[in-house]
Amino acid sequence: MAIHRAGTYSATIKTPLAPSQYSKIRITFSQNQQEILSKNKGDSGVTLTSDSVEVTLTQAETLLFRPSAPSPMGAPSGAPAFMQIRCYKTALDAPASATWRVEVFDALNQEVLS
């Protein structure tokens, strides 16, 4: 998985139960041990299917991350990003996924296109 800064990004995450059975779902992205972005069930960019959650980041949201790979623009490379999904049904049923490593690549032009 890779995020390209100034581009859009989508990931599909399978859940143990149908996403509609959870009252809360949160997808969190972090980098350098700091939370960069969280999206919740019902937010723009979060789509539920019968067995998975799809999260989409906008161009502006991908610019919140620092490149983890050497940049063609000369910016120093940093740490990879990580993504995790947490679901909440009850206080005793709130699973969290493993974390996924996501490389972040820089863009030659960081303008948000519209």
Backbone as CSV, one residue per row, in Angstrom:
resi,resn,N_x,N_y,N_z,CA_x,CA_y,CA_z,C_x,C_y,C_z
1,MET,0.845,-1.177,0.000,0.000,0.000,0.000,0.885,1.233,0.000
2,ALA,0.453,2.235,-0.737,1.227,3.477,-0.798,0.297,4.662,-0.976
3,ILE,0.643,5.740,-0.293,-0.036,7.018,-0.455,0.865,7.883,-1.321
4,HIS,0.301,8.475,-2.338,1.036,9.426,-3.167,0.511,10.807,-2.804
5,ARG,1.375,11.634,-2.215,0.962,12.963,-1.772,0.364,13.736,-2.947
6,ALA,-0.670,14.502,-2.685,-1.406,15.305,-3.663,-2.260,14.456,-4.591
7,GLY,-2.320,13.160,-4.360,-3.216,12.284,-5.109,-4.291,11.779,-4.163
8,THR,-5.225,11.020,-4.678,-6.219,10.405,-3.807,-5.719,9.021,-3.399
9,TYR,-6.267,8.486,-2.331,-5.845,7.179,-1.816,-7.082,6.431,-1.353
10,SER,-7.164,5.153,-1.671,-8.280,4.315,-1.215,-7.747,2.994,-0.691
11,ALA,-8.367,2.517,0.380,-8.044,1.202,0.929,-9.339,0.522,1.322
12,THR,-9.414,-0.783,1.097,-10.573,-1.577,1.496,-10.138,-2.509,2.615
13,ILE,-10.888,-2.488,3.714,-10.540,-3.254,4.902,-11.689,-4.198,5.223
14,LYS,-11.417,-5.493,5.253,-12.432,-6.492,5.631,-12.659,-6.424,7.139
15,THR,-13.907,-6.586,7.555,-14.247,-6.563,8.980,-14.810,-7.922,9.400
16,PRO,-14.655,-8.282,10.698,-15.151,-9.587,11.158,-16.665,-9.742,11.023
17,LEU,-17.400,-8.657,11.256,-18.860,-8.654,11.109,-19.228,-7.638,10.036
18,ALA,-20.466,-7.647,9.623,-20.918,-6.619,8.680,-20.718,-5.250,9.326
19,PRO,-20.116,-4.292,8.631,-19.867,-2.973,9.218,-21.119,-2.313,9.784
20,SER,-22.282,-2.614,9.229,-23.516,-1.998,9.722,-23.850,-2.441,11.152
21,GLN,-23.258,-3.546,11.623,-23.520,-4.030,12.975,-22.737,-3.262,14.046
22,TYR,-21.744,-2.482,13.628,-20.951,-1.699,14.575,-21.542,-0.306,14.704
23,SER,-21.658,0.177,15.928,-22.184,1.534,16.111,-21.122,2.582,15.794
24,LYS,-19.850,2.232,15.962,-18.759,3.150,15.645,-17.666,2.410,14.902
25,ILE,-17.092,3.088,13.923,-15.931,2.579,13.200,-14.991,3.763,13.028
26,ARG,-13.726,3.561,13.359,-12.747,4.638,13.190,-11.519,4.081,12.478
27,ILE,-11.085,4.762,11.419,-9.863,4.430,10.713,-8.872,5.535,11.051
28,THR,-7.730,5.146,11.593,-6.734,6.119,12.035,-5.453,5.942,11.233
29,PHE,-4.878,7.057,10.824,-3.586,7.091,10.149,-2.609,7.817,11.062
30,SER,-1.420,7.264,11.220,-0.397,7.922,12.022,0.929,7.899,11.274
31,GLN,1.817,8.770,11.704,3.163,8.819,11.149,4.055,9.426,12.221
32,ASN,5.246,8.886,12.396,6.157,9.346,13.444,5.490,9.319,14.817
33,GLN,4.686,8.292,15.058,3.998,8.063,16.325,3.031,9.187,16.705
34,GLN,2.547,9.911,15.702,1.540,10.949,15.914,0.365,10.692,14.985
35,GLU,-0.842,10.898,15.517,-2.027,10.752,14.679,-2.044,11.876,13.642
36,ILE,-2.201,11.492,12.388,-2.266,12.460,11.297,-3.713,12.730,10.916
37,LEU,-4.514,11.673,10.881,-5.879,11.787,10.380,-6.713,10.621,10.884
38,SER,-7.966,10.896,11.260,-8.933,9.842,11.585,-10.203,10.091,10.801
39,LYS,-10.810,9.004,10.369,-12.112,9.072,9.707,-13.035,8.103,10.417
40,ASN,-14.286,8.495,10.571,-15.272,7.705,11.299,-16.396,7.266,10.373
41,LYS,-17.079,6.213,10.809,-18.292,5.764,10.116,-19.207,6.978,9.953
42,GLY,-19.684,7.209,8.745,-20.548,8.350,8.464,-19.818,9.547,7.887
43,ASP,-18.486,9.577,7.997,-17.711,10.692,7.439,-17.615,10.573,5.921
44,SER,-17.375,11.700,5.292,-17.087,11.711,3.865,-15.822,10.888,3.635
45,GLY,-15.860,10.021,2.648,-14.710,9.189,2.336,-14.727,7.826,3.017
46,VAL,-15.773,7.533,3.787,-15.901,6.221,4.425,-17.143,5.546,3.858
47,THR,-16.952,4.414,3.187,-18.036,3.676,2.550,-18.113,2.283,3.162
48,LEU,-19.309,1.863,3.529,-19.519,0.536,4.109,-20.113,-0.391,3.062
49,THR,-19.600,-1.617,2.999,-20.196,-2.655,2.158,-20.691,-3.754,3.095
50,SER,-21.084,-4.881,2.556,-21.606,-5.959,3.409,-20.537,-6.573,4.307
51,ASP,-19.257,-6.510,3.896,-18.211,-7.149,4.701,-16.929,-6.341,4.823
52,SER,-16.971,-5.072,4.420,-15.738,-4.288,4.472,-16.029,-2.793,4.602
53,VAL,-14.963,-2.074,4.880,-15.007,-0.617,4.966,-14.014,-0.088,3.948
54,GLU,-14.444,0.853,3.133,-13.519,1.505,2.199,-13.295,2.920,2.682
55,VAL,-12.048,3.289,2.786,-11.694,4.650,3.191,-10.954,5.313,2.038
56,THR,-11.347,6.544,1.743,-10.725,7.308,0.667,-10.213,8.621,1.237
57,LEU,-8.974,8.949,0.908,-8.387,10.223,1.305,-8.378,11.165,0.117
58,THR,-8.670,12.423,0.368,-8.659,13.437,-0.682,-7.216,13.867,-0.971
59,GLN,-7.069,14.654,-2.021,-5.753,15.198,-2.346,-5.194,15.997,-1.164
60,ALA,-6.013,16.849,-0.583,-5.567,17.683,0.544,-5.188,16.824,1.746
61,GLU,-5.934,15.754,1.996,-5.626,14.884,3.139,-4.299,14.163,2.946
62,THR,-3.973,13.756,1.722,-2.691,13.065,1.505,-1.514,14.009,1.700
63,LEU,-1.741,15.303,1.557,-0.660,16.275,1.772,-0.329,16.457,3.254
64,LEU,-1.137,15.905,4.157,-0.848,15.979,5.591,0.327,15.074,5.979
65,PHE,0.640,14.104,5.120,1.712,13.149,5.394,3.034,13.660,4.837
66,ARG,4.129,13.263,5.494,5.475,13.559,4.985,5.933,12.361,4.152
67,PRO,6.724,12.609,3.122,7.205,11.479,2.322,8.047,10.526,3.160
68,SER,7.855,9.231,2.969,8.669,8.237,3.674,9.783,7.712,2.783
69,ALA,9.677,7.972,1.504,10.681,7.542,0.540,11.437,8.781,0.059
70,PRO,12.643,8.613,-0.460,13.367,9.773,-0.987,12.507,10.544,-1.986
71,SER,12.537,11.854,-1.870,11.669,12.712,-2.672,12.380,13.225,-3.912
72,PRO,11.699,13.241,-5.071,12.301,13.827,-6.266,12.493,15.338,-6.122
73,MET,11.816,15.937,-5.145,11.927,17.383,-4.928,13.013,17.715,-3.906
74,GLY,13.710,16.705,-3.414,14.802,16.938,-2.486,14.405,16.990,-1.021
75,ALA,13.122,16.800,-0.719,12.696,16.804,0.686,13.256,15.561,1.376
76,PRO,13.642,15.690,2.641,14.179,14.515,3.327,13.106,13.449,3.508
77,SER,13.535,12.200,3.476,12.566,11.125,3.671,12.349,10.923,5.164
78,GLY,11.180,10.433,5.495,10.819,10.244,6.893,10.331,8.837,7.141
79,ALA,9.492,8.718,8.116,8.966,7.420,8.522,7.750,7.057,7.685
80,PRO,7.464,5.756,7.554,6.241,5.348,6.874,5.027,5.740,7.713
81,ALA,3.878,5.719,7.091,2.624,5.937,7.810,2.067,4.567,8.208
82,PHE,1.140,4.577,9.142,0.472,3.351,9.558,-1.022,3.598,9.598
83,MET,-1.797,2.559,9.308,-3.254,2.652,9.282,-3.815,1.533,10.158
84,GLN,-4.893,1.848,10.904,-5.562,0.843,11.730,-7.053,1.143,11.755
85,ILE,-7.849,0.086,11.796,-9.304,0.251,11.937,-9.718,-0.301,13.296
86,ARG,-10.612,0.442,13.950,-11.204,0.002,15.211,-12.710,0.034,15.045
87,CYS,-13.352,-1.017,15.547,-14.808,-1.130,15.455,-15.361,-1.217,16.870
88,TYR,-16.567,-0.682,17.059,-17.182,-0.707,18.391,-18.615,-1.168,18.271
89,LYS,-18.921,-2.257,18.968,-20.297,-2.747,19.037,-20.807,-2.565,20.463
90,THR,-20.043,-3.061,21.431,-20.326,-2.869,22.859,-18.977,-2.707,23.559
91,ALA,-19.004,-2.386,24.847,-17.751,-2.248,25.594,-16.945,-3.549,25.599
92,LEU,-17.628,-4.672,25.448,-16.949,-5.966,25.427,-16.705,-6.481,24.009
93,ASP,-17.079,-5.736,23.023,-16.905,-6.143,21.624,-16.425,-4.934,20.827
94,ALA,-15.121,-4.666,20.943,-14.532,-3.503,20.267,-13.183,-3.889,19.672
95,PRO,-13.202,-4.701,18.603,-11.935,-5.172,18.039,-11.152,-4.070,17.324
96,ALA,-9.843,-4.233,17.358,-8.934,-3.363,16.609,-8.115,-4.253,15.683
97,SER,-7.840,-3.770,14.508,-7.054,-4.548,13.553,-5.566,-4.417,13.882
98,ALA,-4.791,-5.220,13.218,-3.344,-5.000,13.216,-3.097,-3.668,12.502
99,THR,-1.916,-3.139,12.605,-1.611,-1.913,11.871,-0.980,-2.293,10.532
100,TRP,-1.305,-1.503,9.524,-0.730,-1.706,8.196,0.257,-0.590,7.914
101,ARG,1.410,-0.963,7.390,2.447,-0.002,7.003,2.075,0.557,5.636
102,VAL,2.158,1.870,5.499,1.815,2.536,4.247,2.961,3.484,3.882
103,GLU,3.627,3.211,2.776,4.691,4.118,2.314,4.051,5.384,1.761
104,VAL,4.754,6.486,1.892,4.252,7.783,1.412,5.247,8.327,0.394
105,PHE,4.768,8.583,-0.810,5.615,9.108,-1.877,5.254,10.557,-2.157
106,ASP,6.268,11.351,-2.435,6.057,12.768,-2.698,5.558,12.972,-4.125
107,ALA,5.055,14.166,-4.389,4.591,14.540,-5.723,5.472,15.654,-6.262
108,LEU,5.663,15.680,-7.555,6.438,16.756,-8.156,5.716,18.097,-8.012
109,ASN,4.405,18.053,-8.110,3.599,19.260,-7.961,2.568,18.975,-6.889
110,GLN,2.535,19.799,-5.856,1.669,19.524,-4.726,0.385,20.349,-4.735
111,GLU,0.027,20.856,-5.892,-1.221,21.614,-6.022,-2.402,20.656,-5.966
112,VAL,-3.430,21.051,-5.236,-4.685,20.287,-5.215,-5.455,20.666,-6.474
113,LEU,-5.666,19.701,-7.339,-6.339,19.948,-8.601,-7.848,19.928,-8.418
114,SER,-8.534,20.843,-9.100,-10.000,20.834,-9.037,-10.562,21.284,-10.369
